[in-house]
């Protein structure tokens, strides 16, 4: 008879041996090894967890999903954490929850206005449009790259019902000002924390201020499950609504594999259904199926243990880029943290000053040609993107800084996989580019 416990131990031991053989540290070769802007950083524990989950073969949400969600909740000090298949889905579900008729007069309805920014990632804006509401685009500040607070105040209209913005590249927006405005006008706040998991504002973790917050676990972010995300809230009604929208729109909140949690599975009446209709098949929302798999959650349960270390590394790497670019104050605007914030920087963002004798595209071409990855600030100006040009939105006042960012801004990585050798190489490449401009 096969001893399954012993066999499982042998599989795990072989998994560790495989990790050590397959993912041993490789040498950095200047000019041949790519300096990525982001990437996976992991050890044998993530692979062991993934194999353990595979051996369980539960597949959908299971023991690792519960562990991962609990760890996120403990880290943030938030009561409810619902896992989903991406950060974009997290944003969609957070917004969807606020449209539920169960919220009565507070629910968001078609035609309502939602404060947002155009200098960001589309996933923060697309749910607004998809639900027939109007994004109101407010300009951002340089060098924090977060929403202009004065303009945001002036953007409020009788139709404004929600603020839905991100902590740009890990740098918290002015949370005190945003939450004060929301309280004054009775607005919902969705805090897109996808780029800022682990950042602090006045000593408190981002993702804990809004009515709902979201996280992304895409490989570029602070921790990864490959694809994956989470929605966080301390409001039990909002948590139940998010769960409903995530799980096909069903009214039942039983965890996977469980039945009759409410104790009233066959004794209630909903809509025009017959009394006693099985509650597991009652659908109170127009929902989706956007759950995370347990294999993904197993990886996340290992990754989150490394989050504090990862955040510290990001801060150190941000300082390295600051040291390199500070040598050229005539050319570059360097990023600043929002007052009171301690960002776990997602990236290092740079803007060219007016009159600089080279363009953003010239320096990023030089960097990428030399295998140093760069990215623009996501969509640049979303109102100029082909998919958004003919949608129903309004601009609060102007988007002058957003347009300037679209043409003059780029970012480099701060992820924990960057090494001293990579920074030394990047410094040589940047110095050579600046010297070539000075001599031309």
N, C-alpha and C positions, 0 to 999 in steps of 0.2 A: 504493500500500500504506500502511495506517495505521501510523504510528509509535506503538506502544503506550506506550513509555517517555515520550515527549513528551506524549501524551494524558493519561497519569497525572499528570504534573507540572502540567498545566493544571487538572485536576480538583482537585488539592490546593490550588493557588493560589486557585481559585474558592471552595474550602471556607474558606480563611482570610478571604477577602473577605466571605463570608457570615457568618462569626462576628463580624467587626467591625461589620457592618451590623445583625445580628439581636440580638446580645448586648452592645451598647454599654452602658456604665454609665448607669443611670437615676438620676434625682434622687430623693432621699428627701423625701417630703412628710409632715410630721407630721400624724397623724390620718387620713391617707389611704393611706400606704404601710405594709404589714404588717411588723412586727418579728417575723420567724419565729424559732422556737426552734432550727431546723436548716434545712439546705438545701445544694444543690450549689454548690461553688465551683470554677470551672474556667476555662481559657482555650482558645485555638485548638488547643492540642496534643491535648487529649482528643478533639476532633471530628475532627482530622486522622487520629489513630490509628484511630478508629472507621471512618472512610471507607476508610483503607488496608486494614483488615481486611475490610471489605465488598467491596473490589475484589479481594482475594485469594479471597474467597468460600469459604474453608475451613470456616467456621461453627463446627464443634466445636473442641476443644482443638488449638491449632496454635502458630505461632511466637510469638505474643503471650502465650499462656498460659505458655509456657516462660520468656519474658522476665519476666513479672509474678511468677511463682513464685520465680524466681532473685532478683529484687529484694527480695521479702519475706524470703527466707532470708538474704540479705546484711544486711538491716536488722536482723533479730533475732539473727543469728548462729546460726540453726537449720538443721539439715541437710536436713530433708524438709518440703516445703510442698505440700499438695494442694489445688487450687482446687475450689470447689463452688458451687452456685447460690444459697446464702444462708447467713447466720450460723446460722440455726436448723438448716439441714441440716448445717452443720459440727458443731454440738452433737450432733445425732443420730448422725452418722458416728463422732465421737470415742467416744461411749458404745457404739455398736454394736461397734466394734473390740474393746472390752474384754469382750464376750460371746463371742468366738470360742473354739471348742473347741481351736484351735491354741495357746491360752495355757495349756492343761492346768488344773491346780488353781487357778491365779491368775485364771481367767476369772470374770466376774460371772454369777451365776445367779439365776433367779426366787426371790424371798424374801429375797435379800441386801438390806442396808440401805445407803443412800447419804446422806451428810451434805450438806444444802443449806440454803437460806434461803427463806422465804415472801415476803420483801420484795424482790422482784426480777421478772425477766421470765420468762414461762412456758417459753420454749424451753430454759432450763437444767434444768427439772424434768420436762417431758413425756417425754423419752426414758426416764427412770427408771421412770415409770409404764407406758409402752408396753412395756417389756421385763419387766414383772411384778415389779419390785423396789419397795422401800419408801423413799420420800423421808423423811428425818428432818429436820424443820424446826427450825432453831436461830434464836433471836432475833438481832437486829443491834444494833450500837452507834449511838447518836446523839452526836456529829455526823459520824462517819466513814461511817455507813450500811453498814458491813461486818460480817461475822459476829462474834458475841460469842465470843471465844476461850475464856474460862472455860467457858461453856455448851457449846461444841463439844467440849471435852475430856470433859465429863461425859456427853455424848450418845453416846459410843462404847459399843457393845455387842459381844457375841461375833459378831453378824451383820453388823457394819459392815465394808464392803469397799472403799469409795470415798468421796472427797470431790469434789463437783462444785459449784463456786461461781464467781461472777463478781466482778471488780473493779468495785464499784458506781460507775456513772457516771464511770468513769475513775480512781477513787481506789483504788489497790491495797490489797487486804486485807493483814493481817499475814502475809506470806509465810513468814517464818522460823518462826513458830509453827505454821502449817498444815503446812509440809513436815516439821518436826520430829515433829509428831503422826503424819503419814503414815508416816514412817520407823519410828517406834516401834511402830506397829500394822500395818505392812506393807500400807498402803492405796494404791490408785490415786489419783492427783490429776488431774482435768480442770480446766484453768485457762481459764475463760470470759473471754477477753480482748476480747470484741466491743466493749465500750465504752471500752477502755483502750489501743488500739493506739498506741504511742508513749510511754506512761507508764513511769516508772522506779521501781524499788524498790532502795534502797541502790546506786544507780548502774548497775543492770542492768535491761534492758528486761523489762517484763511479757510473758508469753507464752513465757518461756524457763525457767520453774521447774517446772511440772507435767510429768507423763509425756506429756500431750497438751495443746495449747492450741487455741483457736478464735478466729477473727476474723470480723467482719461488715463488708460493704461496702455496706450499705443507705445511701440518701442522707443519713440523719441522722448517720452515723458519720464517723470521722476522715478517711477517704477513701472514695470511692464508685465502684462499677461499675453502679449502679442496683440490681439484685439481685446478690448474690454473697457469698461467704465463703471461708474457708480453714481448713485443719486443719494444725497445725504440730507436729513432733516430731523428736527426734534419735534415736529408736529405730527401726532399720530394720524390725523385725518389725511394730511398730505401724503404720508407714507403709504397709507392704504390705497389712495388714489393712484400714486405712482405704480404700486404693485398691480393694480387692476389694469392700467394702460399697458404695462409691460407684459402681462400674462393674458393676452388675447382680449382684454376688456372684461374679464370675468369678475363677478362680484365676490366670489369665494377667495379667501386669503390663506387657505391651507398650504403648507409647504409641500414641495414635491414628495410624493409617496405617502402623504398623510391624508386622513379623511375626517370630516366632522369636527374640526377644531372648535367651531362655534357652538356645537351641540344642538344645532337646529337645522341640520342638513335637509331634512324632509318635512319641515313643519312651517315654512314661511311662504309668503305670497309676494311675487314681484311682477310689476307691469301687468300684462294681461294673461300671464301664465297661470295655470291651475295651481291652487294651493297645494303645497307639498312637493312642487317640482324640484328636482335634485339641484341643490344650491351650487354644486360644482359645475353646473352647466347653465348658470344664470349670467348674462352678460349685461352689465350696467353701463359700460363705456364702449366707444368705438376704438378698440385697442389693437395691439400688435403682439408678436412673440419676439421679444428682444432680450431673452435671458442669457446669462453666461453659462458656459459649460463647467463642470467640476474640474476638468483638467486645467482649464485656464485659471480657475480659482486656486488650484493647488500651487501653481507657479506664483501667483500673487501672494499666497500665504507665506511663501519663502522670501519673496522680494521685499515685502513691507517691513520685515525685520531689519533690512539694510537701509531703510529710508533715511533715518537720521544721519548715517554715514554718507549716503549719497548727497543729501542736502549740503552737508559741510564741504564735500568735494566740489560741488557746484559753486559754492561761495568762494572757495580758494581759486578755482579756475577763472571765475569772474575777475578776481584781483589780478591774475596773471595777464589777462587781456587788457585790463586797465593800465597796467604797467607798460605794456608794449605800445598801446595807442596814445598814452599820455605824452609820449615823446614828440607828438605832432599836433600840438594844440591849434595850429593855424588851419588845419585841414578837417579835423573830426570833432563832432559833438558826441561826448561820451554819455552813457546812460546814468541817470540818478535814481536812487530809490525814493519812493514817496516818503514824505515826512512821517516818522513814526513806524516805518516799515522795515522789516528785516527779510529781504527776499531770498528764497532758494532759487536763484536765477535759472530760468529755463534755457536762456541763451545770453550772449553778449551782443547788444544791439548798437550799431554805429550809424551816425548820420553825417554826411558830408556837409561842411559849412558852405554858405554862398560864396562864390568866387574861387572855390577850390579848382586847381588847374587840371583836374581829371574828373571823370564821371564815376558814378557808382558802378556802372556796367564795366568800365575799364579795370577798376581794381578787383571786382569780383571775378572777372574773366582771368585776370592774372593769378588770383588765389586758386581758382578751380583748375586752371591749367597746371598748377603746381600741386594738385591733389589736396588742396585745403578747401573743404566744402563750405559754402555759404548758402544762405537763403534770404529772400526778401521778407518783409513783414507781411506774410501770408497774402491776402487778397489785395494789398495796397490800398486802393479806394474801392470798396465794394460796389458803389454806385456806378463805377465804370466797367465792371465785369459784365460780360455778355449775358449771363444768366439773370442778372439783377437789373439791367438797364431799363427794362420795360415793366418792372414790378411796381406795386403801389407803395411808395415810401415818401418821406419828406426829409429835407435837410433843415436842421434847426436854425442855423444862421449861415455858416460857411464851413467848408472843409479845407481850408488853406493848408493847415499843417498836415492833414491826411494826404493831400496832393503832393506836398513836399516830400513826405515819407515815401510815397509811391515811386518817386523818381530818384531819391537820394539816400535811401536807408537799406542796410543789410544787416544780417546777424551771423555770428559764428557760434560754435558749440561751447557749452560749459559742462557737458555730461561727464560722469565719473571715469569714463574710459580714456580720457585725455591724459597724456603723460608729460613729464618734464622734457623729454626728447622731442615730443611733438610741438610743444610751445617754443623750444629753442629753434626748431626748424621754421615754424611759422614766423617767428620774429625776423629771421634772416630774409625770408621771402618778402615780408612787408617792408623791411628796411631797404631792400634792393629796389623795390617798386618806387618808393618815395625818392630814393637817390636818383633813379633814372628820370623821374619827373623833374627834379631840381636841376639836373644837368642838361635837360633838353631845351 
